[in-house]
Amino acid sequence: MAAAELLEEIEDCRNHMVNLAMKTSFSDKKVVEISVRLDQLLNQFEQLK
């Protein structure tokens, strides 16, 4: 995945996580799952550097 695509996916994932957390809570199971996915994306991005 190209860096630009990865950055876009990171931003989308982050926005989704924050929006869901505002509706539920940061400890909601789905929010935690999205957070794990966001961590994976960020790790991928770091490996590209």
C-alpha distance matrix in Angstrom:
0.0 3.8 6.5 8.4 6.5 6.4 9.9 11.0 10.2 12.1 14.8 15.3 15.5 17.9 20.0 20.3 21.4 24.0 25.3 25.9 27.4 29.8 31.0 31.3 31.0 28.5 29.8 29.2 27.4 24.7 24.1 23.8 21.3 19.1 19.7 18.6 15.3 15.0 15.9 13.1 10.5 12.6 12.8 9.2 9.4 12.6 11.5 9.5 12.9
3.8 0.0 3.8 5.5 5.4 6.2 8.7 10.1 10.7 12.2 14.4 15.5 16.4 18.2 20.1 21.1 22.4 24.4 25.8 26.9 28.4 30.4 31.9 32.6 32.2 29.7 31.3 30.9 29.5 26.8 25.7 25.6 23.5 20.9 21.2 20.5 17.4 16.3 17.2 15.1 11.9 13.1 13.8 10.4 9.2 12.3 11.7 8.7 11.4
6.5 3.8 0.0 3.8 5.5 5.0 6.1 8.6 9.8 10.3 12.2 14.2 15.1 16.2 18.2 19.8 20.8 22.4 24.2 25.5 26.6 28.5 30.4 31.1 30.4 27.7 29.6 29.6 28.6 26.0 24.4 24.3 22.7 19.9 19.6 19.3 16.5 14.7 15.4 14.0 10.6 10.8 12.0 9.3 6.8 9.8 10.2 7.2 9.1
8.4 5.5 3.8 0.0 3.8 5.4 5.1 6.3 8.7 9.8 10.7 12.4 14.2 15.3 16.7 18.4 20.0 21.3 22.6 24.4 25.7 27.2 29.0 30.2 29.8 27.5 29.7 29.5 28.8 25.8 24.2 24.7 23.2 20.0 20.1 20.4 17.4 15.4 16.9 15.9 12.2 12.6 14.7 12.2 9.7 12.8 13.8 11.0 12.4
6.5 5.4 5.5 3.8 0.0 3.8 5.4 5.1 6.2 8.6 10.0 10.6 12.2 14.2 15.4 16.5 18.3 20.1 21.1 22.4 24.2 25.9 27.3 28.3 28.3 26.1 28.1 27.4 26.4 23.3 22.2 22.8 20.8 17.7 18.4 18.6 15.2 13.8 15.8 14.4 10.7 12.3 14.3 11.6 10.1 13.7 14.4 12.1 14.3
6.4 6.2 5.0 5.4 3.8 0.0 3.8 5.4 5.1 6.1 8.6 9.8 10.4 12.1 14.2 15.2 16.3 18.3 19.9 20.9 22.2 24.3 25.9 26.5 26.0 23.6 25.4 25.0 24.0 21.2 19.8 20.0 18.2 15.2 15.4 15.3 12.2 10.6 12.2 10.8 7.1 8.5 10.6 8.2 6.8 10.5 11.5 9.9 12.2
9.9 8.7 6.1 5.1 5.4 3.8 0.0 3.8 5.4 5.0 6.2 8.6 9.8 10.4 12.3 14.1 15.2 16.5 18.2 19.9 20.9 22.6 24.6 25.5 24.9 22.5 24.7 24.7 24.2 21.4 19.5 20.0 18.8 15.5 15.3 16.0 13.3 10.7 12.5 12.3 8.5 8.6 11.5 10.1 7.6 10.8 12.8 11.2 12.5
11.0 10.1 8.6 6.3 5.1 5.4 3.8 0.0 3.8 5.4 5.2 6.2 8.6 9.9 10.6 12.2 14.2 15.5 16.5 18.3 19.9 21.3 22.9 24.2 24.2 22.2 24.6 24.0 23.6 20.5 18.8 20.0 18.6 15.1 15.6 16.8 13.7 11.6 14.2 14.0 10.3 11.3 14.4 12.9 11.0 14.4 16.2 14.6 16.1
10.2 10.7 9.8 8.7 6.2 5.1 5.4 3.8 0.0 3.8 5.4 5.0 6.0 8.5 9.9 10.4 12.1 14.2 15.3 16.3 18.1 20.0 21.2 22.1 22.1 20.1 22.1 21.3 20.5 17.3 16.0 17.0 15.2 11.9 12.8 13.6 10.3 8.8 11.7 11.2 7.8 9.8 12.7 11.3 10.5 14.0 15.5 14.6 16.7
12.1 12.2 10.3 9.8 8.6 6.1 5.0 5.4 3.8 0.0 3.8 5.5 5.1 6.1 8.6 9.9 10.5 12.3 14.2 15.3 16.3 18.4 20.2 20.8 20.2 17.8 19.9 19.7 19.2 16.5 14.5 15.1 14.0 10.6 10.5 11.6 9.1 6.3 9.0 9.4 6.2 7.0 10.5 10.1 8.9 11.9 14.1 13.8 15.3
14.8 14.4 12.2 10.7 10.0 8.6 6.2 5.2 5.4 3.8 0.0 3.8 5.4 5.1 6.1 8.5 9.8 10.6 12.1 14.1 15.2 16.6 18.6 19.8 19.5 17.5 20.2 19.9 20.1 17.2 14.9 16.2 15.7 12.0 12.0 14.1 11.8 8.9 11.9 13.0 10.0 10.2 13.9 13.7 12.0 14.7 17.3 16.6 17.7
15.3 15.5 14.2 12.4 10.6 9.8 8.6 6.2 5.0 5.5 3.8 0.0 3.8 5.5 5.2 6.1 8.6 10.1 10.6 12.1 14.1 15.5 16.8 18.2 18.5 17.0 19.5 18.5 18.5 15.2 13.5 15.4 14.4 10.6 11.9 13.9 11.3 9.4 13.0 13.7 11.0 12.3 15.7 15.3 14.3 17.4 19.5 18.9 20.5
15.5 16.4 15.1 14.2 12.2 10.4 9.8 8.6 6.0 5.1 5.4 3.8 0.0 3.8 5.5 5.1 6.1 8.7 9.9 10.6 12.1 14.3 15.6 16.2 16.1 14.2 16.4 15.5 15.2 12.1 10.3 11.8 10.7 6.9 8.2 10.2 7.8 6.1 9.9 10.8 8.9 10.5 13.7 13.8 13.5 16.3 18.4 18.5 20.2
17.9 18.2 16.2 15.3 14.2 12.1 10.4 9.9 8.5 6.1 5.1 5.5 3.8 0.0 3.8 5.5 5.1 6.2 8.6 10.0 10.5 12.4 14.5 15.2 14.6 12.4 15.1 15.0 15.5 12.9 10.1 11.6 11.8 8.1 7.8 10.8 9.5 6.7 9.9 12.0 10.3 10.4 14.0 14.9 14.0 16.2 18.9 19.2 20.2
20.0 20.1 18.2 16.7 15.4 14.2 12.3 10.6 9.9 8.6 6.1 5.2 5.5 3.8 0.0 3.8 5.4 5.2 6.0 8.5 9.8 10.7 12.5 14.2 14.3 13.1 16.1 15.5 16.5 13.6 11.1 13.6 13.8 10.2 10.7 13.9 12.6 10.3 13.6 15.5 13.6 14.1 17.6 18.2 17.2 19.6 22.3 22.2 23.2
20.3 21.1 19.8 18.4 16.5 15.2 14.1 12.2 10.4 9.9 8.5 6.1 5.1 5.5 3.8 0.0 3.8 5.6 5.2 6.1 8.5 10.0 10.8 12.1 12.8 12.0 14.5 13.1 13.7 10.5 8.7 11.6 11.3 8.0 9.7 12.7 11.3 10.1 13.7 15.2 13.8 15.1 18.3 18.8 18.5 21.0 23.3 23.5 25.0
21.4 22.4 20.8 20.0 18.3 16.3 15.2 14.2 12.1 10.5 9.8 8.6 6.1 5.1 5.4 3.8 0.0 3.8 5.6 5.3 6.0 8.7 10.1 10.3 10.0 8.5 11.1 10.3 11.1 8.5 5.7 8.3 9.0 5.9 6.7 10.2 9.9 8.7 11.7 13.8 13.3 14.1 17.0 18.2 18.2 20.2 22.6 23.4 24.7
24.0 24.4 22.4 21.3 20.1 18.3 16.5 15.5 14.2 12.3 10.6 10.1 8.7 6.2 5.2 5.6 3.8 0.0 3.8 5.5 5.0 6.2 8.8 9.8 9.3 8.2 11.6 11.5 13.4 11.3 8.1 10.8 12.4 9.6 9.5 13.2 13.3 11.4 14.0 16.7 15.9 15.9 19.2 20.6 20.0 21.7 24.6 25.2 26.0
25.3 25.8 24.2 22.6 21.1 19.9 18.2 16.5 15.3 14.2 12.1 10.6 9.9 8.6 6.0 5.2 5.6 3.8 0.0 3.8 5.5 5.2 6.6 8.8 9.8 10.1 13.3 12.1 14.1 11.6 9.3 12.8 13.9 11.2 12.2 15.7 15.3 14.0 17.0 19.2 18.2 18.8 22.1 23.1 22.6 24.7 27.4 27.7 28.8
25.9 26.9 25.5 24.4 22.4 20.9 19.9 18.3 16.3 15.3 14.1 12.1 10.6 10.0 8.5 6.1 5.3 5.5 3.8 0.0 3.8 5.4 5.2 6.1 7.6 8.3 10.7 8.8 10.7 8.3 6.6 10.3 11.4 9.5 11.0 14.3 14.2 13.7 16.6 18.7 18.3 19.3 22.2 23.3 23.4 25.4 27.9 28.6 29.9
27.4 28.4 26.6 25.7 24.2 22.2 20.9 19.9 18.1 16.3 15.2 14.1 12.1 10.5 9.8 8.5 6.0 5.0 5.5 3.8 0.0 3.8 5.4 5.0 4.6 4.9 8.0 7.3 10.1 8.9 6.1 9.3 11.5 10.1 10.4 13.9 14.8 13.9 16.1 18.8 18.8 19.2 21.9 23.7 23.7 25.2 27.8 28.9 29.9
29.8 30.4 28.5 27.2 25.9 24.3 22.6 21.3 20.0 18.4 16.6 15.5 14.3 12.4 10.7 10.0 8.7 6.2 5.2 5.4 3.8 0.0 3.8 5.6 6.2 7.8 10.9 10.4 13.5 12.4 9.9 13.1 15.3 13.6 13.9 17.5 18.1 16.9 19.3 22.0 21.7 21.9 24.9 26.5 26.1 27.7 30.5 31.3 32.1
31.0 31.9 30.4 29.0 27.3 25.9 24.6 22.9 21.2 20.2 18.6 16.8 15.6 14.5 12.5 10.8 10.1 8.8 6.6 5.2 5.4 3.8 0.0 3.8 6.6 9.3 11.5 9.9 12.8 11.5 10.2 13.7 15.4 14.2 15.3 18.6 19.1 18.6 21.2 23.5 23.3 24.0 26.9 28.3 28.2 30.0 32.6 33.4 34.5
31.3 32.6 31.1 30.2 28.3 26.5 25.5 24.2 22.1 20.8 19.8 18.2 16.2 15.2 14.2 12.1 10.3 9.8 8.8 6.1 5.0 5.6 3.8 0.0 3.8 7.1 8.3 6.5 9.7 9.4 8.4 11.4 13.5 13.2 14.1 17.0 18.1 18.0 20.2 22.5 23.0 23.7 26.2 27.8 28.2 29.8 32.2 33.4 34.6
31.0 32.2 30.4 29.8 28.3 26.0 24.9 24.2 22.1 20.2 19.5 18.5 16.1 14.6 14.3 12.8 10.0 9.3 9.8 7.6 4.6 6.2 6.6 3.8 0.0 3.8 5.3 5.3 9.1 9.6 7.6 9.7 12.6 12.6 12.4 15.4 17.1 16.8 18.3 21.1 21.8 22.1 24.4 26.5 26.8 28.0 30.5 32.0 33.0
28.5 29.7 27.7 27.5 26.1 23.6 22.5 22.2 20.1 17.8 17.5 17.0 14.2 12.4 13.1 12.0 8.5 8.2 10.1 8.3 4.9 7.8 9.3 7.1 3.8 0.0 3.8 5.6 8.5 9.1 6.1 7.1 10.6 10.4 9.4 12.4 14.5 13.8 15.0 18.0 18.9 18.8 21.0 23.3 23.7 24.5 27.1 28.8 29.6
29.8 31.3 29.6 29.7 28.1 25.4 24.7 24.6 22.1 19.9 20.2 19.5 16.4 15.1 16.1 14.5 11.1 11.6 13.3 10.7 8.0 10.9 11.5 8.3 5.3 3.8 0.0 3.8 6.3 8.4 6.7 6.4 9.9 11.1 10.2 12.3 14.9 15.1 15.7 18.4 20.0 20.2 21.8 24.2 25.1 25.9 28.1 30.1 31.2
29.2 30.9 29.6 29.5 27.4 25.0 24.7 24.0 21.3 19.7 19.9 18.5 15.5 15.0 15.5 13.1 10.3 11.5 12.1 8.8 7.3 10.4 9.9 6.5 5.3 5.6 3.8 0.0 3.8 5.6 5.3 6.3 8.7 10.1 10.5 12.5 14.5 15.2 16.6 18.7 20.1 20.9 22.7 24.6 25.7 26.9 28.9 30.7 32.1
27.4 29.5 28.6 28.8 26.4 24.0 24.2 23.6 20.5 19.2 20.1 18.5 15.2 15.5 16.5 13.7 11.1 13.4 14.1 10.7 10.1 13.5 12.8 9.7 9.1 8.5 6.3 3.8 0.0 3.8 5.5 5.2 6.3 8.8 9.8 10.7 12.6 14.3 15.4 16.9 18.7 20.0 21.3 23.0 24.6 25.9 27.5 29.4 31.1
24.7 26.8 26.0 25.8 23.3 21.2 21.4 20.5 17.3 16.5 17.2 15.2 12.1 12.9 13.6 10.5 8.5 11.3 11.6 8.3 8.9 12.4 11.5 9.4 9.6 9.1 8.4 5.6 3.8 0.0 3.8 5.4 5.0 6.2 8.5 9.9 10.6 12.3 14.2 15.5 16.6 18.3 20.0 21.2 22.6 24.4 26.0 27.5 29.4
24.1 25.7 24.4 24.2 22.2 19.8 19.5 18.8 16.0 14.5 14.9 13.5 10.3 10.1 11.1 8.7 5.7 8.1 9.3 6.6 6.1 9.9 10.2 8.4 7.6 6.1 6.7 5.3 5.5 3.8 0.0 3.8 5.4 5.1 6.1 8.7 9.9 10.3 12.3 14.3 15.2 16.2 18.3 19.9 20.8 22.4 24.4 25.9 27.4
23.8 25.6 24.3 24.7 22.8 20.0 20.0 20.0 17.0 15.1 16.2 15.4 11.8 11.6 13.6 11.6 8.3 10.8 12.8 10.3 9.3 13.1 13.7 11.4 9.7 7.1 6.4 6.3 5.2 5.4 3.8 0.0 3.8 5.4 4.9 6.2 8.7 9.6 10.5 12.5 14.3 15.1 16.5 18.5 19.9 20.9 22.8 24.7 26.2
21.3 23.5 22.7 23.2 20.8 18.2 18.8 18.6 15.2 14.0 15.7 14.4 10.7 11.8 13.8 11.3 9.0 12.4 13.9 11.4 11.5 15.3 15.4 13.5 12.6 10.6 9.9 8.7 6.3 5.0 5.4 3.8 0.0 3.8 5.4 5.2 6.4 8.7 9.9 10.8 12.6 14.4 15.5 16.9 18.7 20.2 21.5 23.3 25.3
19.1 20.9 19.9 20.0 17.7 15.2 15.5 15.1 11.9 10.6 12.0 10.6 6.9 8.1 10.2 8.0 5.9 9.6 11.2 9.5 10.1 13.6 14.2 13.2 12.6 10.4 11.1 10.1 8.8 6.2 5.1 5.4 3.8 0.0 3.8 5.4 5.0 6.1 8.6 9.8 10.5 12.2 14.2 15.3 16.4 18.3 20.0 21.4 23.3
19.7 21.2 19.6 20.1 18.4 15.4 15.3 15.6 12.8 10.5 12.0 11.9 8.2 7.8 10.7 9.7 6.7 9.5 12.2 11.0 10.4 13.9 15.3 14.1 12.4 9.4 10.2 10.5 9.8 8.5 6.1 4.9 5.4 3.8 0.0 3.8 5.4 4.9 6.2 8.7 9.8 10.4 12.3 14.2 15.2 16.4 18.5 20.2 21.6
18.6 20.5 19.3 20.4 18.6 15.3 16.0 16.8 13.6 11.6 14.1 13.9 10.2 10.8 13.9 12.7 10.2 13.2 15.7 14.3 13.9 17.5 18.6 17.0 15.4 12.4 12.3 12.5 10.7 9.9 8.7 6.2 5.2 5.4 3.8 0.0 3.8 5.4 5.1 6.4 8.8 9.9 10.6 12.5 14.4 15.4 16.8 18.9 20.7
15.3 17.4 16.5 17.4 15.2 12.2 13.3 13.7 10.3 9.1 11.8 11.3 7.8 9.5 12.6 11.3 9.9 13.3 15.3 14.2 14.8 18.1 19.1 18.1 17.1 14.5 14.9 14.5 12.6 10.6 9.9 8.7 6.4 5.0 5.4 3.8 0.0 3.8 5.4 5.1 6.3 8.7 9.9 10.7 12.5 14.3 15.5 17.0 19.2
15.0 16.3 14.7 15.4 13.8 10.6 10.7 11.6 8.8 6.3 8.9 9.4 6.1 6.7 10.3 10.1 8.7 11.4 14.0 13.7 13.9 16.9 18.6 18.0 16.8 13.8 15.1 15.2 14.3 12.3 10.3 9.6 8.7 6.1 4.9 5.4 3.8 0.0 3.8 5.4 5.1 6.1 8.6 9.8 10.5 12.3 14.3 15.6 17.2
15.9 17.2 15.4 16.9 15.8 12.2 12.5 14.2 11.7 9.0 11.9 13.0 9.9 9.9 13.6 13.7 11.7 14.0 17.0 16.6 16.1 19.3 21.2 20.2 18.3 15.0 15.7 16.6 15.4 14.2 12.3 10.5 9.9 8.6 6.2 5.1 5.4 3.8 0.0 3.8 5.4 5.1 6.1 8.6 9.8 10.5 12.4 14.5 15.9
13.1 15.1 14.0 15.9 14.4 10.8 12.3 14.0 11.2 9.4 13.0 13.7 10.8 12.0 15.5 15.2 13.8 16.7 19.2 18.7 18.8 22.0 23.5 22.5 21.1 18.0 18.4 18.7 16.9 15.5 14.3 12.5 10.8 9.8 8.7 6.4 5.1 5.4 3.8 0.0 3.8 5.5 5.1 6.2 8.7 9.9 10.7 12.8 14.9
10.5 11.9 10.6 12.2 10.7 7.1 8.5 10.3 7.8 6.2 10.0 11.0 8.9 10.3 13.6 13.8 13.3 15.9 18.2 18.3 18.8 21.7 23.3 23.0 21.8 18.9 20.0 20.1 18.7 16.6 15.2 14.3 12.6 10.5 9.8 8.8 6.3 5.1 5.4 3.8 0.0 3.8 5.4 5.0 6.2 8.7 9.9 10.9 13.1
12.6 13.1 10.8 12.6 12.3 8.5 8.6 11.3 9.8 7.0 10.2 12.3 10.5 10.4 14.1 15.1 14.1 15.9 18.8 19.3 19.2 21.9 24.0 23.7 22.1 18.8 20.2 20.9 20.0 18.3 16.2 15.1 14.4 12.2 10.4 9.9 8.7 6.1 5.1 5.5 3.8 0.0 3.8 5.4 5.0 6.2 8.7 10.0 11.2
12.8 13.8 12.0 14.7 14.3 10.6 11.5 14.4 12.7 10.5 13.9 15.7 13.7 14.0 17.6 18.3 17.0 19.2 22.1 22.2 21.9 24.9 26.9 26.2 24.4 21.0 21.8 22.7 21.3 20.0 18.3 16.5 15.5 14.2 12.3 10.6 9.9 8.6 6.1 5.1 5.4 3.8 0.0 3.8 5.4 5.1 6.3 8.9 10.3
9.2 10.4 9.3 12.2 11.6 8.2 10.1 12.9 11.3 10.1 13.7 15.3 13.8 14.9 18.2 18.8 18.2 20.6 23.1 23.3 23.7 26.5 28.3 27.8 26.5 23.3 24.2 24.6 23.0 21.2 19.9 18.5 16.9 15.3 14.2 12.5 10.7 9.8 8.6 6.2 5.0 5.4 3.8 0.0 3.8 5.5 5.2 6.6 9.3
9.4 9.2 6.8 9.7 10.1 6.8 7.6 11.0 10.5 8.9 12.0 14.3 13.5 14.0 17.2 18.5 18.2 20.0 22.6 23.4 23.7 26.1 28.2 28.2 26.8 23.7 25.1 25.7 24.6 22.6 20.8 19.9 18.7 16.4 15.2 14.4 12.5 10.5 9.8 8.7 6.2 5.0 5.4 3.8 0.0 3.8 5.4 5.2 7.0
12.6 12.3 9.8 12.8 13.7 10.5 10.8 14.4 14.0 11.9 14.7 17.4 16.3 16.2 19.6 21.0 20.2 21.7 24.7 25.4 25.2 27.7 30.0 29.8 28.0 24.5 25.9 26.9 25.9 24.4 22.4 20.9 20.2 18.3 16.4 15.4 14.3 12.3 10.5 9.9 8.7 6.2 5.1 5.5 3.8 0.0 3.8 5.4 5.5
11.5 11.7 10.2 13.8 14.4 11.5 12.8 16.2 15.5 14.1 17.3 19.5 18.4 18.9 22.3 23.3 22.6 24.6 27.4 27.9 27.8 30.5 32.6 32.2 30.5 27.1 28.1 28.9 27.5 26.0 24.4 22.8 21.5 20.0 18.5 16.8 15.5 14.3 12.4 10.7 9.9 8.7 6.3 5.2 5.4 3.8 0.0 3.8 5.5
9.5 8.7 7.2 11.0 12.1 9.9 11.2 14.6 14.6 13.8 16.6 18.9 18.5 19.2 22.2 23.5 23.4 25.2 27.7 28.6 28.9 31.3 33.4 33.4 32.0 28.8 30.1 30.7 29.4 27.5 25.9 24.7 23.3 21.4 20.2 18.9 17.0 15.6 14.5 12.8 10.9 10.0 8.9 6.6 5.2 5.4 3.8 0.0 3.8
12.9 11.4 9.1 12.4 14.3 12.2 12.5 16.1 16.7 15.3 17.7 20.5 20.2 20.2 23.2 25.0 24.7 26.0 28.8 29.9 29.9 32.1 34.5 34.6 33.0 29.6 31.2 32.1 31.1 29.4 27.4 26.2 25.3 23.3 21.6 20.7 19.2 17.2 15.9 14.9 13.1 11.2 10.3 9.3 7.0 5.5 5.5 3.8 0.0
